[in-house]
Amino acid sequence: MIRSFFQKIGYAILTLFGVVTVIFFLFSVLPGDPAQMMLGQNESEEQLQNVRKKYGFDQPIGIQYLQYLNDLSPLSVHSIIADDFSYYTVEKYTGVSLLELGTGVLVLKLPYLRQSFQKNGKAVSAVIGETLPNTALLAIVAICIAIGIGVIMGVVSALTKDRWPDKCIQLISTLGMSLPSFFSAIIFAWLFGYVLEAYTHLNMTGSLYEVDDFGEGVYIVWKNLVLPAVVLGIRPLAVVTQLMRSSLLEVMHQDYIRTARAKGLSLFQVIKNHALKNALNPVVTAISGWFASMLAGAVFVEYIFGWNGLGKEIVDALNTLDLPVIMGSVLVIATMFIIINIFVDIIYGWLDPRIRIS
């Protein structure tokens, strides 16, 4: 078990290394001068050269790649020369110096995601820190909706196989899997936020935090969470329903279920104490993938509903070619995807002891 855990950690590190490599070279070949993006269109050539030197844009692409890895690494080496683009300052790198190495210093620090091109040099970590909690909240509420309703619908569908409740649930889940999230978002925003607004009291667009009419303070608007969470949870809800139905039908034909029924246990007790736990294994696996993908898939939903999350931030960064924000956001999403999958492997082993033994 412990060996398997450390193997997963090793695979996670290799995966992150591959993600970093891909996103760096992918965005490095895009047209445009990063220094020009930071300064605008009316700056002098001298200012452009100073910015290129300060951020290492004048270095060969290989050196820039190694410096990017150095910035992301928790243990890194930096220059103590003020004019060097890898110059170590506490304001720039959140960490502590461990050992001086001539003109360099060995540093233990948090990963440095660099600075935004378009937000007056604001740290990318600060940009992500402001928007990621909103996306995480949206994804958590959406997946709770998917689990809560999807498991119930799946159980009902399995217990009423080939009867009208089962057929209705199958139709609903098929529609849920077929509709793209951006299309569902437009329909739900128009229907419940405009046509039926007098009854639902929901807004077509809006984020979790809103500024009052007088601009004197920020307050939370929980109702703005309803529509984007429901839309984001539609497809995983449909998947959970289908998986729960098929898994429960398979489990109900196992020998130990027949034995439990023969002992006089009611159908409710059999499902609650025996069948449900084992039937949840494929559902847990699916949920892990859906929850991680929600952090990336929320892009269209957040943008349509005006939800101030990481997805909307990525779209805005793509429109302005704010490369550090794009690269940092993709890296954070990939990291969370890996962490969630490791965590789900642990849960999966708890649900099925045979996996722990293997």
C-alpha positions, 0 to 999 in steps of 0.5 A: 500500500505504501509502495503503491502510494509513493509510486503514484507520487512519482508518476504525479511528479513526472506528469507535472513535468510533462505538463510544464514542458508542454505548456511552456513550449506551446505558448512560447511559439505563439506570435507576439513579444512578451515585453510589448504585451507588458508595456503596451504599444507606445514604449521606447526601444530602450524600455523594451530592452530593459524589460526583456533583460529583466524577465529573461526574454532576451535569453535562448528558449532553452535557458528560458525553459530551465529558468521557468522550471527553476521558478516552479521548483520548491528547491531552486538556485537564484542569482544574488546579482541585482541585474540578473533576471533570476535575482532573488528577492523575498518580495518576488520569491516567497521562501528562505535562502539556505546556502550561498553558492558564489554568486548564487543562492540555494532557496527553499520556496513556494512555486513562483508562477511569475507576473501577469502581463496585463494586470500591472505586474500582479503576481499570477498566484494572487490572480489565481488565489482570488478566482480559484475559490469561486471555481472550487465552490461552484464545482463542489456544489455542482458535484454535490447536486450530481451525487445527491440526485444522481445516486437516487435516480440511479437506484430508482432506475435500477429498482424499476428496470424496464418500467416507466420510471426507469424509462423516464430517468433514462431519457432525462440522463441521455438528454443530460449527457447530450447537451453541451454545457455552453448550450445548457448555460444559455438556455438556463440563463434565458429561461430561469434568469429572464423569462421566469425571473419574476418567479425564480428571482434569479439573475441571468449573470452575476458572481458570488460577490457583488458591489452594492449600488453605492459602491460602499461595500461587497456582499455575497449573493448566494442565488447567483450560484444556483444556475451555474452550479445546476448547469455544471452538474447536469452532465455528471448527474447523468453519468452518475445516474447511468453508472449507478443503475448499471452497477447496482443491477450487476451487484443485485445479482451477486450471491451474497445479495441472494444470501442476505435476502434469504436471511429475511432482510428487507430490500431497503436493508440489503441495498443500504447495508450491502449493495450500495457500498459496492455499487458506488465503486465505479461512481467514485471513479467517475466523480473523480474525473468529473470533479477535476474536469469541472475546474477546466470545464467551468470555463464556458459556464463561468463566462456565460453567467459572469461568474468570477472564477478561474475559468472566466479568468482564463478566457480573459487571459486568452483574449489579451494573450496574458501568457503567465496567467494562462500557463499558471492556471493550466498548471494549477488545474493539472496539479489539482487533477492529479491530487484529486485522482490520488485522493480518489484512489485512496477512497476506492481502496477503502470501498473495495478491500481487494484493491488494498490487498493488490 
